[in-house]
Amino acid sequence: MTEVLIKRLGLQGDGVADGPIYVPLTLPGERVEGTLDGAQLTDVKILQPSSRRIAPPCRHFKSCGGCQLQHADDDFVADWKVGVVRRALETYGLETVFRAVETSPSNSRRRAGFAARRTKKGAMVGFHGRASDTIVAIPDCQLLDPEVMKGISIAEQLALVGASRKASLSVLVTATQAGLDVSVTGGKPLDGPLRQQLAMVCDQLGLARLSWEEEVVAMRAPPVHRFDGIDISPPPGAFLQATAHGEAVLTRSVLEITEGARRVVDLFAGCGTFSLPLARQAEVHAVEGSAQMIAALDHGWRNADGLKPVTSEVRDLFRRPLMPDELQKAQAVILDPPRAGADAQVAELAKVPPPRLAYVSCNPVTFARDAQALVKSGYHLDWIQVVDQFRWSAHVELAASFTASHIR
């Protein structure tokens, strides 16, 4: 047996001892022992627990891979997530003001991706186990909204109808105003009989929409999401914020940062999470790489009352970022890129810095890289709002306020 002292948590939430040796489900200051397997300690026994350790609220925690940090108290998790962002900034010599962390409540995740597999006796549905392809049943999950939990029985029926015995289905279930929106990948190829069976399942279960490999096979009612009271119907599998609480905090932050701007450019705009609420006070130009998401955004704007003009554009911002001449009239810019960040677009923003910039990020590492480039170009990093909408996970989201130096 190997005995180690946990010094810190890594970016994935695992404890890290000297070596480095990685020990899941541990906390800094704990002395533990286990079997050393490469760089990881297995069969771990806690010899000296941390004072921050608590009993996990969910009985599935140790076997399920959906959460990483239920064994730590809420204050510790909040401080750790701020620390992840702070250390990422320190790597580039940056510092700023951190606002108090906003954490989404339990049972509030409005979308989840279930794994479903046919078995000899029926079907198995749940999340993949920790560092495993094994499916773990989660009937008492403390993370998901009760409506999304209904997706477990839905995924079971879909597996019986459309899964092979050799592979598992991925069943993305999203709660909407019109009912559950279900999008499935990894299933049997669509043919006439399968289409009929899936349409029957959609009707019998009262789903809003059922998609198979991104093709809509049945729809009882368009799935509806509301961004500040403005209805949109996203395409199957479209990106949406994980919780209504997290979305509200990020939107509030973006509106604060862009307050007073009459013309705003929203980059990586998705279906209009920020563009549409912002259109109550400013003209918006929304840019997004997905034509389907832009179509949903445009439809939502056209069917809403009292909004200022919203123009939209389908564009791959990684290959074709907006150029300085396209940005010079903007009084504020919103950046909400995927995990890879927005280095190509940031390089163009640096040439003609709009007065205000709201950066929404799901990756502190690429955010810090882009923040350094923005600061070098003449921006000041005013503050950061860390948002923990992926409760009990190692995932960190944030909204950051940048102001061009010439208007400070």
Secondary structure as GFF3:
##gff-version 3
##sequence-region A 1 408
A	DSSP	beta_strand	2	9	.	.	.	ID=ss1
A	DSSP	beta_strand	15	17	.	.	.	ID=ss2
A	DSSP	beta_strand	21	23	.	.	.	ID=ss3
A	DSSP	beta_strand	31	37	.	.	.	ID=ss4
A	DSSP	beta_strand	40	48	.	.	.	ID=ss5
A	DSSP	alpha_helix	74	90	.	.	.	ID=ss6
A	DSSP	beta_strand	97	98	.	.	.	ID=ss7
A	DSSP	beta_strand	102	103	.	.	.	ID=ss8
A	DSSP	beta_strand	111	118	.	.	.	ID=ss9
A	DSSP	beta_strand	123	128	.	.	.	ID=ss10
A	DSSP	beta_strand	135	136	.	.	.	ID=ss11
A	DSSP	alpha_helix	146	149	.	.	.	ID=ss12
A	DSSP	alpha_helix	151	162	.	.	.	ID=ss13
A	DSSP	beta_strand	169	176	.	.	.	ID=ss14
A	DSSP	beta_strand	179	185	.	.	.	ID=ss15
A	DSSP	alpha_helix	192	205	.	.	.	ID=ss16
A	DSSP	beta_strand	209	212	.	.	.	ID=ss17
A	DSSP	beta_strand	215	219	.	.	.	ID=ss18
A	DSSP	beta_strand	225	227	.	.	.	ID=ss19
A	DSSP	beta_strand	230	232	.	.	.	ID=ss20
A	DSSP	alpha_helix	244	257	.	.	.	ID=ss21
A	DSSP	beta_strand	263	267	.	.	.	ID=ss22
A	DSSP	alpha_helix	275	278	.	.	.	ID=ss23
A	DSSP	beta_strand	283	288	.	.	.	ID=ss24
A	DSSP	alpha_helix	291	302	.	.	.	ID=ss25
A	DSSP	beta_strand	310	314	.	.	.	ID=ss26
A	DSSP	alpha_helix	324	327	.	.	.	ID=ss27
A	DSSP	beta_strand	332	335	.	.	.	ID=ss28
A	DSSP	alpha_helix	343	349	.	.	.	ID=ss29
A	DSSP	beta_strand	356	361	.	.	.	ID=ss30
A	DSSP	alpha_helix	364	376	.	.	.	ID=ss31
A	DSSP	beta_strand	379	388	.	.	.	ID=ss32
A	DSSP	beta_strand	397	404	.	.	.	ID=ss33
A	DSSP	three_ten_helix	405	407	.	.	.	ID=ss34
###
